[in-house]
Amino acid sequence: MDSLEKPVNGSSLMSLRGLGIGFGKRKLLCDVDTSFGASSLTALLGRNGSGKSTLLRAMAGLGRYDGSISVAGHDIAMLSAARRARLMAFVSTERTRIGAMSCFDIVAMGRAPHTNWIGRLCDADIAAVESALEAVGMSSFAGRRVASMSDGECQRVMIARALAQDTPLILMDEPTSFLDLPNRYELCTLLAELAHSHGKCIVFSTHELDIAVNLADDIALIDTPHLLHMPVCDMLEAGHIARVFNAAGKIPSELFGM
């Protein structure tokens, strides 16, 4: 079996059954069966071109796939976009540079699935935005314009927007792409804290092997056309990461804090 039949952490929140993705006749993943649990941080790893972004977009209901994907027991193919937005938030790898908008305004966009038809914020929505900004350490930036902020600060705002959306599942595509090394660790440490303290299921793709094995609870590794999904310690013990990323087995053990 190429993936676990039960969630690696906590109760099952998202389940993939018989999942397949690809481009044309090229199959990236086939017959994937696995689940992701609440209160867990999962690092999605794979070589360049292996399909990490394609898989995340499929999980978010934004791309084509075979098989089924369910969140909290609901088949996402049967849900409206509005209903999906109440179950999952998706943070893409693209930079957000809407210079005229304040941090508060951008985070408030995450409340769209919960507001009325004209998007007016009620007291509960404002409280949710303020709480999300506080959770990522950006309360003092609420009135700041995005154009005046660093990449790391902008990424925290996008995470705050996902938190304000108040979904049990958050999917993130390369959230550390534009950050320097210290900020990459800081951001992923924040993700782990949010997963554990807020009970979220967070799945993020990354090329940072050291961050993945030192900060994530479990790893989903694309080993084309399979998805290997298990706790970090089991993944390391099995040697799958070294095999997929370095067939010669020359990845230094100190990279993984071993």
PLY file of the C-alpha trace (Angstrom):
ply
format ascii 1.0
element vertex 258
property float x
property float y
property float z
element edge 257
property int vertex1
property int vertex2
end_header
0.00 0.00 0.00
1.39 3.39 -1.05
-0.18 5.49 1.70
-1.82 5.06 5.06
-5.48 4.07 5.28
-5.94 6.05 8.50
-5.07 9.66 9.37
-1.52 10.12 10.60
-2.62 12.53 13.33
-5.98 12.89 15.03
-9.36 12.10 13.54
-9.73 12.05 9.78
-10.48 15.47 8.32
-9.52 15.13 4.66
-9.55 11.81 2.83
-8.20 10.94 -0.62
-9.56 7.75 -2.17
-8.33 6.30 -5.44
-6.92 9.72 -6.27
-5.12 10.26 -9.55
-3.72 13.44 -11.11
-1.70 14.15 -14.22
-1.16 16.18 -17.38
-2.65 14.63 -20.49
-1.34 11.08 -20.65
1.33 11.69 -18.05
0.28 10.31 -14.66
1.76 12.09 -11.66
-0.13 10.15 -8.98
-2.28 7.02 -9.20
-4.62 5.26 -6.76
-3.72 7.35 -3.73
-5.55 6.40 -0.52
-4.72 8.43 2.57
-6.17 10.75 5.18
-5.07 13.89 7.00
-6.05 14.54 10.59
-6.86 17.61 12.65
-4.22 19.35 14.79
-1.45 18.31 12.42
1.13 19.95 10.17
1.96 17.95 7.04
4.86 18.81 4.72
4.27 17.84 1.10
7.58 16.91 -0.54
8.61 15.83 -4.02
11.13 16.49 -6.73
10.58 19.41 -9.12
7.75 18.62 -11.51
6.44 15.76 -9.39
3.03 17.42 -8.97
3.02 19.08 -5.53
1.15 22.17 -6.70
-1.15 20.10 -8.88
-2.02 17.87 -5.93
-2.69 20.83 -3.63
-4.93 22.48 -6.21
-6.85 19.24 -6.64
-7.25 18.96 -2.86
-8.59 22.52 -2.85
-11.12 21.66 -5.56
-9.35 23.87 -8.08
-8.02 21.23 -10.47
-9.01 18.01 -12.22
-8.48 14.63 -10.62
-9.68 11.05 -10.66
-11.10 9.35 -7.59
-12.64 11.23 -4.68
-11.64 13.86 -2.12
-13.68 14.48 0.99
-13.42 17.03 3.79
-15.24 16.44 7.08
-17.15 13.67 5.34
-18.27 15.81 2.38
-17.24 14.99 -1.20
-15.79 18.29 -2.42
-17.00 17.59 -5.97
-20.56 17.84 -4.68
-20.04 21.11 -2.82
-20.55 24.65 -4.04
-17.58 27.02 -4.01
-19.16 28.85 -1.08
-19.50 25.66 0.94
-15.92 24.59 0.15
-14.74 28.01 1.34
-16.21 27.22 4.75
-14.26 23.96 4.93
-10.88 24.83 3.48
-8.60 27.79 2.82
-5.96 27.83 0.08
-2.86 30.03 0.14
-1.06 30.10 -3.20
2.63 30.69 -3.83
1.99 34.01 -5.60
3.00 37.27 -3.95
0.13 39.49 -2.91
0.91 43.11 -3.63
-2.35 45.05 -3.45
-0.60 48.19 -2.35
-3.67 50.30 -1.67
-5.15 47.79 0.76
-4.37 47.62 4.44
-3.48 44.41 6.27
-6.85 44.52 8.00
-8.66 44.77 4.63
-6.81 41.79 3.18
-7.41 39.61 6.23
-11.06 40.68 6.20
-11.37 39.14 2.72
-11.14 35.79 4.46
-14.52 36.47 6.06
-16.28 36.50 2.68
-17.83 33.01 3.14
-19.45 34.18 6.38
-20.69 37.70 5.54
-23.96 38.78 3.96
-24.43 39.31 0.25
-22.86 42.80 0.29
-19.88 41.62 2.32
-20.54 43.85 5.33
-18.53 42.90 8.41
-20.44 42.42 11.65
-18.87 42.56 15.11
-18.12 38.83 15.03
-16.30 39.22 11.68
-14.21 42.11 12.98
-13.32 40.08 16.06
-12.28 37.15 13.83
-10.00 39.41 11.78
-8.41 40.91 14.87
-7.92 37.45 16.39
-6.27 36.17 13.19
-3.87 39.13 13.06
-2.99 38.57 16.71
-2.38 34.85 16.12
0.31 35.62 13.52
1.82 38.51 15.45
0.58 41.20 13.07
-1.91 43.16 15.21
0.25 46.28 15.11
0.29 46.11 11.30
-3.51 46.21 10.89
-3.53 49.71 9.41
-0.33 49.32 7.37
-0.48 49.25 3.57
0.80 46.05 1.99
3.16 48.00 -0.28
5.22 49.01 2.75
5.71 45.48 4.08
8.37 42.81 3.62
7.72 39.44 1.98
7.72 37.71 5.35
5.19 40.17 6.76
2.99 39.77 3.69
3.06 35.99 4.06
1.96 36.27 7.67
-0.95 38.44 6.53
-2.00 35.79 4.00
-1.90 33.15 6.74
-4.01 35.47 8.89
-6.52 35.72 6.06
-6.73 31.92 5.96
-7.23 31.84 9.74
-9.96 34.48 9.52
-11.71 32.27 6.99
-12.20 29.93 9.96
-11.84 26.60 8.17
-10.66 23.31 9.67
-8.29 22.75 6.72
-5.60 25.06 5.33
-3.62 24.20 2.18
-0.49 26.20 1.37
1.67 26.06 -1.76
5.32 26.90 -1.04
4.62 29.45 1.74
8.36 30.03 2.29
9.26 30.70 -1.35
10.22 34.37 -0.97
11.72 34.25 2.52
15.26 34.05 3.81
16.28 31.06 5.95
15.54 32.52 9.42
12.10 33.69 8.28
11.39 30.28 6.72
11.92 28.57 10.05
9.96 31.24 11.89
7.01 30.94 9.52
6.89 27.14 9.65
7.23 27.20 13.43
4.20 29.48 13.41
2.30 27.00 11.19
3.05 24.18 13.63
1.84 26.29 16.55
-1.36 27.20 14.70
-2.05 23.57 13.78
-1.61 22.38 17.34
-3.20 25.29 19.23
-6.12 25.92 16.86
-6.78 22.28 15.94
-6.20 23.00 12.24
-5.12 20.51 9.61
-2.40 22.33 7.65
-0.76 20.85 4.56
2.04 22.83 2.92
4.36 22.08 0.04
8.05 22.87 0.40
11.52 22.24 -1.01
13.08 22.71 2.43
13.85 19.17 3.57
15.35 20.27 6.90
12.31 22.36 7.76
9.98 19.53 6.82
11.63 16.89 8.98
12.28 19.16 11.95
8.99 21.05 12.19
6.26 18.95 10.54
4.32 16.17 12.26
4.23 14.01 9.17
5.34 14.00 5.57
3.50 13.28 2.35
6.19 12.37 -0.18
5.46 12.13 -3.89
7.32 9.08 -5.17
5.83 9.04 -8.65
3.24 7.64 -9.16
2.75 6.96 -5.44
2.18 9.16 -2.40
3.97 7.98 0.73
2.39 9.46 3.84
3.65 8.76 7.35
5.04 10.40 10.50
8.42 12.08 10.08
10.32 9.54 12.20
8.89 6.62 10.19
9.68 8.34 6.90
13.29 8.89 7.93
13.71 5.38 9.27
12.39 3.93 6.02
14.90 6.02 4.01
12.31 7.22 1.52
13.45 10.86 1.50
17.09 9.97 0.85
16.04 7.56 -1.90
13.74 10.02 -3.70
15.98 13.08 -3.43
19.41 11.49 -3.56
19.68 8.03 -5.05
23.32 7.88 -3.99
22.29 8.28 -0.34
24.53 11.31 0.25
22.10 13.51 2.15
23.95 14.34 5.40
22.26 13.06 8.55
22.85 16.39 10.31
20.38 17.97 7.86
17.66 16.11 9.73
18.91 16.78 13.24
19.86 13.13 13.66
0 1
1 2
2 3
3 4
4 5
5 6
6 7
7 8
8 9
9 10
10 11
11 12
12 13
13 14
14 15
15 16
16 17
17 18
18 19
19 20
20 21
21 22
22 23
23 24
24 25
25 26
26 27
27 28
28 29
29 30
30 31
31 32
32 33
33 34
34 35
35 36
36 37
37 38
38 39
39 40
40 41
41 42
42 43
43 44
44 45
45 46
46 47
47 48
48 49
49 50
50 51
51 52
52 53
53 54
54 55
55 56
56 57
57 58
58 59
59 60
60 61
61 62
62 63
63 64
64 65
65 66
66 67
67 68
68 69
69 70
70 71
71 72
72 73
73 74
74 75
75 76
76 77
77 78
78 79
79 80
80 81
81 82
82 83
83 84
84 85
85 86
86 87
87 88
88 89
89 90
90 91
91 92
92 93
93 94
94 95
95 96
96 97
97 98
98 99
99 100
100 101
101 102
102 103
103 104
104 105
105 106
106 107
107 108
108 109
109 110
110 111
111 112
112 113
113 114
114 115
115 116
116 117
117 118
118 119
119 120
120 121
121 122
122 123
123 124
124 125
125 126
126 127
127 128
128 129
129 130
130 131
131 132
132 133
133 134
134 135
135 136
136 137
137 138
138 139
139 140
140 141
141 142
142 143
143 144
144 145
145 146
146 147
147 148
148 149
149 150
150 151
151 152
152 153
153 154
154 155
155 156
156 157
157 158
158 159
159 160
160 161
161 162
162 163
163 164
164 165
165 166
166 167
167 168
168 169
169 170
170 171
171 172
172 173
173 174
174 175
175 176
176 177
177 178
178 179
179 180
180 181
181 182
182 183
183 184
184 185
185 186
186 187
187 188
188 189
189 190
190 191
191 192
192 193
193 194
194 195
195 196
196 197
197 198
198 199
199 200
200 201
201 202
202 203
203 204
204 205
205 206
206 207
207 208
208 209
209 210
210 211
211 212
212 213
213 214
214 215
215 216
216 217
217 218
218 219
219 220
220 221
221 222
222 223
223 224
224 225
225 226
226 227
227 228
228 229
229 230
230 231
231 232
232 233
233 234
234 235
235 236
236 237
237 238
238 239
239 240
240 241
241 242
242 243
243 244
244 245
245 246
246 247
247 248
248 249
249 250
250 251
251 252
252 253
253 254
254 255
255 256
256 257
